[in-house]
Amino acid sequence: MTKKDKKTEKQQEETAQQEEQNNQGIDNQQEFEEIEVKPEEKEETVKSEKSEKEKLDELNDRYLRLAAEYDNYRKRTLKEKMDLTKTAGADILINILPVMDDFERALGHLDQANDMIAVKDGITLIYNKFSEFLKQRGVKEIEAKEKDFDTDLHEAITKIPAPNEELKGKVVDVVEKGYYLYDKVIRFSKVVVGE
């Protein structure tokens, strides 16, 4: 072997060693890069787990607040309804009180009254005042006397022989008046029906 051949062979060996070192470097770099990527993935996984936990906590908190808010609303409306039912009749009662005062005055003067016509007129005034009050509140009387018997409006207490043919199946007498509140029957007329 000549020197040239030895030199060439030596150069080839050196080149092969360098290539091997380069290949090892590339392999090491790839391993390093793989190692480097793995912690980033772990951080992202940890971050995503934290963010999911935070989202879950936030949704749970929202749910609890909403449930508490609804419960407070329900309690408040129940209390308002109870208060309303307790004081619903207050307006009506306040307007009835003057009629009560008139009755008390009439009863106070009844023992001292010499003129019964004046007493009768006083009672008629009180009755008219109370009747007007009821009309203003939508209460009106059900007309029943000598009308056809209607089970939607009347309650028959008894039947009697009709005084004449025209009153058969009709109301002969009204024992207790019935009333409408606007268009709804609030008390049926108690009547005697002719047969």
Secondary structure as UniProt FT lines:
FT   HELIX           3..87
FT   TURN            88..89
FT   HELIX           90..110
FT   TURN            111..112
FT   HELIX           116..136
FT   TURN            137..138
FT   STRAND          139..141
FT   TURN            145..146
FT   TURN            151..153
FT   STRAND          154..160
FT   HELIX           165..167
FT   TURN            168..169
FT   STRAND          170..176
FT   STRAND          179..181
FT   TURN            182..183
FT   STRAND          184..187
FT   STRAND          189..194
//
